[in-house]
Amino acid sequence: MDIQIDMLVCMRTSIDIPDALLERVRARLRKEGRTLKQAVIDGLRQTVLAEDRQTPFELRDASFSGDVGFGPGFDENGLTDAVRKDAEARLVAEEAERYEK
């Protein structure tokens, strides 16, 4: 069986990149004298290194004791729905903005 050495070291894969984004990236890479392959590898490496360096978020204990709650007439479910709708709208807007770039 004849196996090439580079097949043991590298893996090939396909990814879908929006056309507009790919055009912008290629134009920048031409100016920098870099290849798309180099840019993808560098980006993946930076992402992994950044995640490795991140310290986990720890929420401080802000609990309190006592019989304190929401005031009379406050609808906790209405607040939850409003926060959820706002968060969903922000996510949709961020996704749209990300793909327009």
N, C-alpha and C positions, 0 to 999 in steps of 0.2 A: 504494500500500500504506500503510495507516494503522498506525503503530507507536507505542505509548505509551512515553513517556520512562522511566517506572519499570521497564518490562520490560527496558530496557537496563542498568539499574543493579543490580537485585536478581534473585535466583534463588529460586524456591519449591521446597521439598522436603518430603517426609513422613518422619517418624521414628516408631518404635514405642517408647513409654515404658511401663513397667509401671504398672498402674492405681494401686497403692498409692503409688508414688513420685510420680506425677503429682498425686495428691490432696494429698500433703504439700507439694509445690512450689507448687501453686496457693494453698493456705492461707497459706503464707509470703508469696507475692507479693501477695496481697490486703492483708495487713498493711503491706507495704512500698509499696503503691500502684504496683506495676510490672506489666508484662505478661509473659506467657510468652515472647513474641518477644524482648523486651529481655533476659530472663534467659538465653536460649539464646545470643544474640549476645554478651553479656558473658562467658559461660562459655567460648565458643569463642575469643574474643579473649584471655582470660586464659591459656587453654591454649597458644595459639600463642606468646604473649609469653613464657611461662614456658619453653617449649622453646627459644625463641631465646636466652634468657639463660643456659641451662644450659651449663656447660663440660663437654666430653667427659671421661669417666672415664679415667684413665690408671693402669694397674696397675704398681706398682713392680716392679722386677726382684728377685725373691726366690729366684732360682735358686742352686744350689750345685753344687760339683763334688765328685767323689769317687765311690766305689763304695758309696753308701749307698742302701738301699732299705727295703722293708717287712721286718719281722722274720719269723722262721721260722713257718710255719703260718698266716700272715695271708692271707686270701682277698680280694684286691682286687675281684673281681667281686661278692662278697657285699656289700661296702661300697657299691659303685656302685648295686646294686639297692636297698639300704636307703635311700640318699640319694634316689634317684629316687622311691620309694614315698612317702617323707616329703614331698617337694616336691609331688607330685601331690595328696596329701591336704590340704596347706595351700592349694593353689590352689582345690580344690573347696570347702573351708570358706570361703575369702575370697569366692568367687563367690556362695555361698549367703547369706553375711552381707550382701553388697552389695545383693542383690535383696530381702532382707527389710526393708531400711531404707526 
